[in-house]
Amino acid sequence: MNGRTILALVLMAGVMLIDGYDLNAMSLALKWLAPEMGLEPTAFAMVQSADLLGLGAGAFLIAPLGDRIGRKPLIVGGVLGIAVATAATAFSSEVHHFAFWRLLTGLALGTCLANVSALSSEVAPEGKRSTIMAVVSAGIAVGAMLAGFTAPEVVSWGGWRMLFFVPAAIALVLGLGLALVLKGGRPAGVEKRARVPLMELARAPLIFPMAVFTAAYMVNAIALYMLVRWMPIVLPEDVFGAELPSRLQGLMQGAGLPVSIALAFLIDRWKPGLTLALGYAVIALAFLAVWASPMQVPLWATLLMIGGGGIAGIHGALMALTPKLFPSSVLSTAIGTAVAVSRVGAIAAPIFGASLIEAGISPGGYFLVLVVPAALCGVLALMVPRVMQGGAGSGVRA
């Protein structure tokens, strides 16, 4: 790889960082925003889902254009869109205003995510694609970690609005940088493919890999967003203090960083199906242990780093599996479609989490619920050997 390619990968990792930061900004802001507006945090349940709805729409309706016209215009336009919509969120004063701007933010994020993932795979050397893709995607965990861990300090600079001004400013710089660094052009081999890449994913041999990958990504998203949207609210302040829950949320996302890279390394060099299944087994056991253990800060914090960090990390590792399942000419469409479908679960997760909290579920019971999606994902992971028979993954050990 030359210097320009490395710089492009760094900037694309920055886009993923903004993704992680921005998607956590709203949930973190609620601790300060809701009292200021005289509302309960659960009144923002629909706002919590608005950016996820937009992300799904952007991933499904706009991101696939990258397979037709090239990745660059989608990435640059999406990042600049993130900057505008995120900055506008800070000026909102009504719940429906927040929902509108978070919807547009998600639309831009969804446009970027699939094309950044696809392009990072395409420019990586053969045999290292999953690892490099995971390193770039790890920016999501870094951004989420920075958001949660630094939220109290950022808010002290200028109130909750700074949680939106900071990512907006970074996104603006990234958008300008990517406009200068990225090369144009369409993916290799696209001329030989169907004019509608989505149709290729709807028939053999890609329909089965698409179904399994999409299902796993959606169920994992349910667990992830139940965690990141409500964990600062679920952990009781009288035990964990006022600031520790937000910091734990950030550290949990940061714990996903080494998990994602390690799993992607094993996916490149070992057995992807078994790698993912073992990862989900550890996650399920960690959440089960939280429920079964007394509420002690050091113990719960450690278990949440294992379970929550595993969920966050495996989310990136799942994306790193895509180059082994789909050809480059439909990669943006495959990723975008999976992200869009997964939004069904991601949108429902904050609403479902809010209903559990309002019903009076205990903190331990809330984390026990997360054992179910982790176990289901483990079962889907065991199907990866069949998924990788034929098609793009025919030469890779499953």
Phi and psi in degrees as a GROMACS rama.xvg file:
@    title "Ramachandran Plot"
@    xaxis  label "Phi"
@    yaxis  label "Psi"
@TYPE xy
-88.9732  177.008  ASN-2
-62.3787  -38.2293  GLY-3
-65.1206  -39.3661  ARG-4
-65.1567  -42.7073  THR-5
-62.7623  -42.5568  ILE-6
-63.0441  -40.5387  LEU-7
-60.9578  -42.0851  ALA-8
-64.8568  -38.1933  LEU-9
-63.6538  -45.1967  VAL-10
-65.5043  -38.1289  LEU-11
-67.2062  -35.5337  MET-12
-62.6351  -34.0046  ALA-13
-63.5427  -36.6004  GLY-14
-63.0155  -42.8775  VAL-15
-63.9165  -36.2087  MET-16
-59.2292  -44.9446  LEU-17
-63.6352  -37.151  ILE-18
-56.1318  -51.125  ASP-19
-64.8632  -41.3755  GLY-20
-66.4886  -49.6839  TYR-21
-65.1241  -40.8565  ASP-22
-69.0035  -16.9445  LEU-23
-100.483  -12.5698  ASN-24
-60.5495  -42.4272  ALA-25
-65.4576  -45.8901  MET-26
-64.4266  -35.239  SER-27
-72.5775  -35.2274  LEU-28
-68.6344  -24.0276  ALA-29
-59.2623  -32.078  LEU-30
-58.7003  -31.444  LYS-31
-102.634  -35.726  TRP-32
-71.0343  -46.9313  LEU-33
-59.7985  -48.2684  ALA-34
-61.3995  -37.1655  PRO-35
-61.3772  -36.0836  GLU-36
-90.7663  -2.45955  MET-37
70.9827  31.7839  GLY-38
-123.157  159.209  LEU-39
-79.8295  148.561  GLU-40
-55.3796  -33.3461  PRO-41
-68.8517  -13.7159  THR-42
-66.6053  -15.3438  ALA-43
-99.7611  18.4638  PHE-44
-57.8064  -43.4231  ALA-45
-69.1368  -33.6917  MET-46
-63.9028  -39.0964  VAL-47
-62.9204  -25.3174  GLN-48
-97.1135  -14.4958  SER-49
-63.5589  -44.7201  ALA-50
-66.8758  -31.5273  ASP-51
-70.1939  -37.1072  LEU-52
-62.9143  -45.4375  LEU-53
-63.2001  -39.5281  GLY-54
-60.9723  -42.7486  LEU-55
-64.9295  -42.252  GLY-56
-64.5963  -42.4257  ALA-57
-65.0306  -40.2673  GLY-58
-66.9552  -35.2275  ALA-59
-88.5122  -38.6852  PHE-60
-94.6125  -31.0186  LEU-61
-110.305  -44.8781  ILE-62
-55.5103  -38.5514  ALA-63
-60.0677  -17.7514  PRO-64
-61.6529  -20.8105  LEU-65
-61.7291  -28.8712  GLY-66
-74.6633  -14.4534  ASP-67
-106.242  -46.4608  ARG-68
-108.038  -7.56584  ILE-69
111.849  156.067  GLY-70
-76.3819  -36.0186  ARG-71
-55.9227  -53.6473  LYS-72
-61.3401  -33.0475  PRO-73
-70.0526  -42.1462  LEU-74
-68.0822  -50.619  ILE-75
-63.5897  -46.7433  VAL-76
-62.6607  -39.5792  GLY-77
-65.2482  -42.2829  GLY-78
-65.5169  -41.4599  VAL-79
-66.5875  -34.4445  LEU-80
-63.9977  -38.5369  GLY-81
-59.1908  -44.4124  ILE-82
-59.0579  -46.2339  ALA-83
-67.9378  -49.5229  VAL-84
-68.0665  -36.5804  ALA-85
-68.6445  -41.0903  THR-86
-62.5853  -39.7851  ALA-87
-65.2564  -31.2723  ALA-88
-57.3352  -37.0965  THR-89
-64.5738  -19.7456  ALA-90
-96.5676  5.22042  PHE-91
-72.1974  151.27  SER-92
-134.881  -5.48349  SER-93
-129.61  155.219  GLU-94
-58.6445  -41.7711  VAL-95
-70.154  -26.1181  HIS-96
-65.8175  -46.0021  HIS-97
-58.2445  -43.9277  PHE-98
-61.6197  -41.4413  ALA-99
-63.0425  -50.0865  PHE-100
-71.9014  -31.126  TRP-101
-70.5588  -32.069  ARG-102
-62.4239  -45.8102  LEU-103
-68.2119  -36.2816  LEU-104
-60.6997  -45.4433  THR-105
-62.9896  -37.6165  GLY-106
-58.3891  -45.0637  LEU-107
-68.9094  -39.3948  ALA-108
-62.5713  -43.065  LEU-109
-64.1597  -35.933  GLY-110
-62.0134  -41.865  THR-111
-74.0321  -45.5591  CYS-112
-55.6254  -51.0203  LEU-113
-65.1321  -39.3619  ALA-114
-75.6439  -34.3376  ASN-115
-64.7342  -44.3568  VAL-116
-61.6679  -45.4623  SER-117
-64.5309  -44.7794  ALA-118
-67.5102  -37.3435  LEU-119
-63.8019  -33.7965  SER-120
-70.3856  -41.0529  SER-121
-66.9796  -33.5506  GLU-122
-89.6764  -7.00441  VAL-123
-80.0688  149.364  ALA-124
-64.9119  149.18  PRO-125
-58.0028  137.222  GLU-126
90.5354  -9.60722  GLY-127
-126.398  9.77288  LYS-128
-62.9576  -46.3516  ARG-129
-63.2752  -40.8574  SER-130
-65.4029  -47.9403  THR-131
-65.7733  -39.6421  ILE-132
-60.4995  -40.2223  MET-133
-68.7876  -38.1997  ALA-134
-63.3098  -43.7802  VAL-135
-63.7306  -46.6103  VAL-136
-65.6399  -22.2705  SER-137
-61.8877  -17.8448  ALA-138
-56.2328  -29.7828  GLY-139
-61.4123  -46.2883  ILE-140
-65.436  -40.4212  ALA-141
-62.1704  -45.4375  VAL-142
-63.3531  -43.4833  GLY-143
-64.0499  -39.3581  ALA-144
-63.363  -46.6107  MET-145
-62.2206  -39.7053  LEU-146
-61.1927  -51.1822  ALA-147
-69.1858  -41.4015  GLY-148
-75.4475  -29.4203  PHE-149
-104.377  -0.0189705  THR-150
-52.4882  -47.3996  ALA-151
-59.2408  -40.1786  PRO-152
-69.6064  -41.8942  GLU-153
-62.5213  -43.3635  VAL-154
-64.1635  -33.7923  VAL-155
-66.0279  -22.2729  SER-156
-72.3865  -37.579  TRP-157
-164.941  28.7482  GLY-158
82.7252  -178.033  GLY-159
-61.7163  -23.4797  TRP-160
-63.0175  -25.6495  ARG-161
-65.1905  -22.902  MET-162
-67.1668  -15.2244  LEU-163
-106.465  -34.2358  PHE-164
-65.4255  -37.8634  PHE-165
-61.8601  -54.3786  VAL-166
-65.169  -30.7454  PRO-167
-63.2468  -43.1293  ALA-168
-65.7142  -42.5064  ALA-169
-64.9064  -40.7588  ILE-170
-61.8898  -38.7307  ALA-171
-60.9717  -44.9597  LEU-172
-64.8088  -42.747  VAL-173
-62.9532  -42.1594  LEU-174
-60.6124  -43.794  GLY-175
-65.8411  -40.8673  LEU-176
-64.9053  -43.1331  GLY-177
-66.9494  -32.9646  LEU-178
-61.7323  -31.693  ALA-179
-85.8642  -32.3897  LEU-180
-92.9669  -40.8898  VAL-181
-69.4248  144.053  LEU-182
-89.6547  153.047  LYS-183
-84.9602  -167.231  GLY-184
102.616  159.9  GLY-185
-95.3409  161.976  ARG-186
-59.5156  148.33  PRO-187
-62.0605  136.791  ALA-188
83.4643  0.632226  GLY-189
-65.4054  -28.5476  VAL-190
-63.6767  -25.0324  GLU-191
-89.0914  -4.6598  LYS-192
-97.0849  170.864  ARG-193
-63.5641  152.633  ALA-194
-68.6823  -20.8631  ARG-195
-119.169  93.8358  VAL-196
-55.7179  -30.4097  PRO-197
-60.8019  -31.2071  LEU-198
-67.5248  -31.6771  MET-199
-65.9744  -34.9651  GLU-200
-75.0034  -14.4606  LEU-201
-95.2598  5.24985  ALA-202
-138.31  165.618  ARG-203
-61.5419  145.522  ALA-204
-95.3518  7.49527  PRO-205
-93.4175  -12.1987  LEU-206
-66.6122  -38.523  ILE-207
-69.3606  -47.987  PHE-208
-56.4519  -39.6038  PRO-209
-63.7568  -41.7563  MET-210
-65.7622  -45.426  ALA-211
-67.834  -45.9995  VAL-212
-61.672  -44.4761  PHE-213
-63.8075  -42.436  THR-214
-63.4056  -45.0423  ALA-215
-63.346  -42.6089  ALA-216
-66.1272  -37.4058  TYR-217
-68.605  -46.4512  MET-218
-65.934  -38.3792  VAL-219
-63.1251  -37.8038  ASN-220
-63.8862  -35.321  ALA-221
-59.5245  -49.3165  ILE-222
-63.668  -42.8717  ALA-223
-61.7443  -46.465  LEU-224
-80.1719  -23.2676  TYR-225
-64.6995  -32.8177  MET-226
-74.5244  -57.6324  LEU-227
-72.6506  -24.3699  VAL-228
-80.2441  -32.9243  ARG-229
-124.215  -3.86476  TRP-230
-58.264  -40.3795  MET-231
-62.7427  -23.3683  PRO-232
-88.9773  -36.2934  ILE-233
-68.0887  -42.325  VAL-234
-70.9973  119.005  LEU-235
-66.3695  136.082  PRO-236
-66.3981  -30.5562  GLU-237
-70.6758  -16.2476  ASP-238
-103.622  -44.7452  VAL-239
-99.0088  -6.36728  PHE-240
83.1493  178.596  GLY-241
-80.7436  -34.4663  ALA-242
-103.065  -26.0113  GLU-243
-59.6436  -40.9665  LEU-244
-56.5641  -41.6749  PRO-245
-65.1396  -40.593  SER-246
-67.9385  -38.0859  ARG-247
-64.3274  -37.2399  LEU-248
-61.2815  -43.5001  GLN-249
-65.3646  -43.9445  GLY-250
-64.6558  -35.5754  LEU-251
-61.3178  -44.161  MET-252
-65.6694  -38.5422  GLN-253
-65.6668  -34.4982  GLY-254
-63.0966  -24.5538  ALA-255
-70.2934  -19.4525  GLY-256
-61.6034  -58.2026  LEU-257
-65.2088  -30.7579  PRO-258
-62.7697  -46.8269  VAL-259
-60.9884  -46.5618  SER-260
-67.3406  -41.139  ILE-261
-64.4471  -43.1494  ALA-262
-66.0242  -40.0733  LEU-263
-64.3358  -37.2817  ALA-264
-60.5502  -43.0015  PHE-265
-69.3281  -34.3628  LEU-266
-63.6995  -38.1851  ILE-267
-68.4534  -34.4856  ASP-268
-118.825  -8.40148  ARG-269
-131.195  -133.247  TRP-270
-110.227  105.339  LYS-271
-56.9696  -44.2567  PRO-272
-62.3649  -49.1817  GLY-273
-67.0661  -37.4442  LEU-274
-56.6536  -50.416  THR-275
-68.388  -39.7738  LEU-276
-62.8273  -43.017  ALA-277
-64.7809  -38.5547  LEU-278
-60.5151  -44.7408  GLY-279
-68.9045  -30.2281  TYR-280
-63.4463  -43.0872  ALA-281
-64.1962  -41.4045  VAL-282
-61.3512  -48.6118  ILE-283
-60.8042  -42.1968  ALA-284
-64.7685  -36.0582  LEU-285
-65.1229  -45.6691  ALA-286
-67.3104  -35.9745  PHE-287
-63.4338  -38.6422  LEU-288
-68.1479  -34.6733  ALA-289
-60.1217  -46.8665  VAL-290
-63.4767  -37.124  TRP-291
-84.4876  -9.2173  ALA-292
-102.474  152.27  SER-293
-64.0586  149.992  PRO-294
-76.2399  86.1881  MET-295
-116.433  131.811  GLN-296
-56.1903  -52.2664  VAL-297
-61.1358  -40.6061  PRO-298
-67.9733  -50.7068  LEU-299
-64.1111  -39.3924  TRP-300
-60.5665  -42.5635  ALA-301
-64.5725  -46.0677  THR-302
-65.4997  -36.2911  LEU-303
-70.4287  -31.1313  LEU-304
-64.9419  -36.6426  MET-305
-72.7798  -53.3518  ILE-306
-70.0082  -51.9153  GLY-307
-68.7288  -41.3183  GLY-308
-63.4294  -35.1822  GLY-309
-66.1699  -43.6135  GLY-310
-61.9962  -45.2815  ILE-311
-65.1337  -42.1787  ALA-312
-70.2987  -40.1185  GLY-313
-70.7937  -21.4095  ILE-314
-61.2383  -42.5179  HIS-315
-72.3186  -35.7395  GLY-316
-66.0736  -34.9976  ALA-317
-61.1088  -42.3649  LEU-318
-63.6502  -34.1939  MET-319
-69.7344  -11.3204  ALA-320
-78.4218  -20.7786  LEU-321
-60.7717  -36.5717  THR-322
-62.6371  -20.3464  PRO-323
-86.8244  -9.88524  LYS-324
-108.462  -29.5178  LEU-325
-132.941  143.668  PHE-326
-69.4987  156.966  PRO-327
-58.5835  -34.0258  SER-328
-69.0137  -13.1921  SER-329
-124.836  15.8241  VAL-330
-67.4695  -44.7745  LEU-331
-61.1186  -40.6294  SER-332
-65.8018  -42.1033  THR-333
-63.671  -47.7746  ALA-334
-65.7233  -45.9667  ILE-335
-61.2587  -41.161  GLY-336
-65.2679  -43.6523  THR-337
-63.1538  -43.0788  ALA-338
-61.7885  -42.8013  VAL-339
-63.4873  -46.7012  ALA-340
-64.7748  -37.1821  VAL-341
-65.1407  -21.4579  SER-342
-64.9764  -23.6181  ARG-343
-57.2819  -47.8771  VAL-344
-70.7575  -39.9285  GLY-345
-67.165  -35.229  ALA-346
-70.9346  -40.1734  ILE-347
-71.5288  -29.4003  ALA-348
-58.5706  -50.1698  ALA-349
-62.4832  -36.918  PRO-350
-68.3656  -42.9174  ILE-351
-63.9998  -42.5455  PHE-352
-60.7941  -42.247  GLY-353
-62.4077  -39.1451  ALA-354
-65.7795  -37.3344  SER-355
-64.6725  -41.9078  LEU-356
-65.2015  -44.4835  ILE-357
-66.5383  -27.3226  GLU-358
-78.4482  -6.5109  ALA-359
87.8287  24.3827  GLY-360
-61.4463  143.954  ILE-361
-73.6111  157.558  SER-362
-55.635  -43.7077  PRO-363
-63.274  -39.253  GLY-364
-64.9786  -35.8459  GLY-365
-61.1173  -44.6367  TYR-366
-73.5263  -27.1598  PHE-367
-63.1958  -36.5393  LEU-368
-57.7788  -31.7632  VAL-369
-72.0552  -11.7276  LEU-370
-63.424  -33.2073  VAL-371
-64.0036  -53.8425  VAL-372
-64.0914  -33.3617  PRO-373
-64.2082  -42.6585  ALA-374
-66.6377  -40.3387  ALA-375
-64.2206  -41.0144  LEU-376
-63.5932  -35.6618  CYS-377
-62.1307  -39.5129  GLY-378
-64.981  -42.9522  VAL-379
-64.0605  -35.8107  LEU-380
-61.9249  -33.5068  ALA-381
-68.6304  -11.9923  LEU-382
-88.7146  -6.93039  MET-383
-57.6723  -39.5406  VAL-384
-54.613  -41.923  PRO-385
-68.7957  -37.3699  ARG-386
-60.7079  -36.6215  VAL-387
-89.5779  7.08642  MET-388
-81.9689  116.434  GLN-389
82.0728  175.776  GLY-390
64.3321  -148.943  GLY-391
-69.0582  -21.4121  ALA-392
-104.454  19.2989  GLY-393
-65.6772  -25.8578  SER-394
-100.233  15.0703  GLY-395
-116.839  137.837  VAL-396
-67.1795  133.429  ARG-397
